[in-house]
Structure formats: C-alpha cells, structure tokens
Amino acid sequence: MDAQQEISPEDVEPLALAGGVLDFEGLSIVENGGVSSAAGFRAAGIHAGFRADPQRLDMALVVADEPCACAATFTQNVFCAAPVTVSRDHLDGVSYGTARCLVVNSGVANAATGSKGLEAAEQVAEIVGAAVGCPASEVMVASTGVIGVHLNLSTFETGAPRAVLALRENDGSSAARAIMTTDTQPKEYAVSFSGDGIGYPGATFTVGGMCKGSGMIMPNMATMIACLTTDAPVAPNTLHTCLKRAVDLSFNKITVDSDTSTNDSCYLFANGAAAPGCKAFEPDGDALKLFNCALEAVCGTLARRMAADGEGATRLITVRVAGAATEDEADACARTIANSPLVKTAIFGHDANWGRIAAAAGRSGARFEQENVSIDIMGMPVMRKGLPVPFDEEEALRRFERPEVDIAVDLGAGTSTATIWTCDFSHDYVTINGDYRT
C-alpha cells in the first residue's frame, strides 16, 4: 500500500462547511493515491486514437478483479448521452447493481448521436467485456468530448486489449490523465481507515478516485466524469445511498459556468477485498459511518480541485452563505453568487466589488431584508446591516494574491447555511470555449 499521512484540519474543513460538521478522525491520506489504490482494482490510461495527438492519453480503463457492487449517479440533463443511457440500463435502471469495470474515452462525447450512438455504446461494452473477460452487462461506459460526433468502434477494438495489458495496481495516474479534456491537470485522491474498533480488526479500508471536469460544470445528479473505488464490503443499495449523499455534499456543490453536461456520471465500485469473507457494513453501524466520512473526504477534495481547475481559472472561489431561512434558499443564494459572471469577472480583476455580490443575493430568490445583510470578502468586512463598510483597497489587492478567494454572506434571516465552490472568469475562458470544436 502507498505511504500514508494523517489528514490535517485544513484538508477537511471545506467539505465540513458544505454540509455540516463531519468527523474525520481516523482517516489517513494515501500518498499519490487514486482510483486503483483500493485492493483488488487496477487501472490504465492509453492513447487509443480518439485524439490526433499520439502523446495524449484518451482511453481509461478501471477493472475490479471480480464482479462487485457498483452504484452511480448520472446527469439529469434530458439531452443525456448514449453512454449514460446504456450504463443506467446495465444497473437495472436503479443506478446500482453489480459490475466489473468502467471504460472512458475522451475526445468524443457520443451525445446527440441517436440510435446509432446507443448501438455504439452497447458495442463498446461488448468489446471491452470481451477484452476484460466479463459480460457486456458488467461494463460501465462513459464518454467525454465533442457533442454530435460518432464513436469509431475500431478504436475500441484495438485499444481495449492494449488497455487490459496496461492495467496496474496502485497507479491510477495514467487513467486520470486519459479522461481529461480541457482540464489542465489530472485529479485523483485516496484515503484509508482502520477496521479496528468497528468490527473488522486487522483490516485497512481504502477509498480512492479520479475525476475530470473543467468546463460545462454544474452537476445536477448526481462535462464531469468521476470513478471511485473501495475495498470495503458495502451492499449495492447501501452503496448508492452513500454515493448520493457524498455527491450532494461535493460534486453538486460546485459550478464553473452553470452548465450541466450531457455526460455527467459518477461511479462507485466496492469489492470488499480488504476484508474477504466478511459481512457487508451494517447500514447503521460505525463502519459505514467511517466509510461515509472517507467517501465524502475523497469526493469533496476532488470537487474542489475541479472548481479550482475551471477553464481559464486563476482563483478558486468559495462562497459561504449563512443566516438563510431554509437550506434551499441558502443554496440558491450561494449558487447565484457563484454563477454570476459579474462576480466572477470582478474576482479575476482583483476588484472587491461587494455590490455585485449583494445584487446576486438579491435576485437569488432567498428571502431576507437588506438591512440585515453582512458581507465579507477574504475576511474583510465590506458590508454590515446592508450598508457599505470602508476597507483598505491596498490590503484587498494583497489578499487577492491568495489562490483561494472566500466570500461570506450572512442574510440575517435564519440559521441555514450553504457552501458552493466556483472559480473566476478570465479572458482564457472565452478563448477556450470559442475554440472548443476547432
């Protein structure tokens, strides 16, 4: 197993603020951890030929040694891609069941491709299943890239056997790179926890994962794709409940540009390999509680990395709303601020423009009286009781040099809170998206 280090409070604070205080005691970071850190999983990334550049990896494969529990969350975009439909069907339409592997291609989304696209996604599952040695029904498929382009199945026919030969344990870095589109860096993370004291003495459980996403990011499911693995014993239906909670606390709390992709998917595999022959975690037991903390820590870290790596981004922005009348109103207010192009461009310009924040809050639908509102930017009070507070502009410019900009808004209307992560809008965002197909 890879070397480990204890998680510090700084590592877990952002996720705790997203959905309430969580207990992360007992978790350890797996150094250089990722999607194949859990026992019984292997991963690979290769250049199969979906992209013209032979130096760019474009096909990822994650395989469990044996068929295992699998759960997923998918985009709620009505214009969903063919791989989403096929994978959902392979999980019996309930988003959980048994599976063996996940294959992801980048460069072609296989979305808006009609019946031909659906047939292609099914054939991909058959091709990969034959290479791995499992039924097509145990293959999850995902695609990311340009919409409206058909897949070249011959690329899978030559690539799948090569990907199987390239599978490795404890090395998911090539797979994490292979799923990237406009991402500037791979995103992977893993944590572990001991089974001592929770009914599994001597066992060490690991949760790891990888994700991609840089633009077209405001998941509602669960362009993001995530794959998570664990060697903990968790039943499929319980696994789905855990995944849905973790996704709601993390991937569903980020936005780059308010666009939900046609292909958003998040998969979680659990094989129980760290405790062979042992019973599954009890739904209300201490083991599952610690597993949830580990899963939420991994998802939260990956989500923040996605927000920080938004297309053209120069700053991660954390928007925290307190004092809302309801949780939904807190979320709506934080999300409206985070999605405001005027707020995002002000941050890029290092302008502590509190007026744009107040205006976004005012149109969010959250109920409040403006004379009760307070706003802080990077810890500096800029509004109290609905009125501006003088602040040092030079000090604000110094604080803008930080890699993360924190916006805190108290509506003074209740006790509900929400946190959303986003990024700034730079000139490069327009350039990247203006040139995306060309």
Secondary structure by P-SEA (a helix, b strand, c coil): ccccccccccccaaaaaaccccccccccccccccccccccccccccccccccccccccbbbbbbccbbbbbbbbbccccccaaaaaaaaaacccccccccbbbbbcccccccccaaaaaaaaaaaaaaaaaaccccccbbbbbbccccccccaaaaaacaaaaaaacccccaaaaaaaaccccccccccbbbbbccccccccbbbbbbbbbbbcccccccccbbbbbbbbcccccaaaaaaaaaaaaaacccccccccccccbbbbbbbbcccccccccccccccaaaaaaaaaaaaaaaaaaaaaaaacccccbbbbbbbcccccaaaaaaaaaaaaacaaaaaaaaaccccaaaaaaaaaacccccccccbbbbccccccccccbbbbbcaaaaaaaacccbbbbbbbccccccbbbbbbbbbcaaaaaaaaaccc
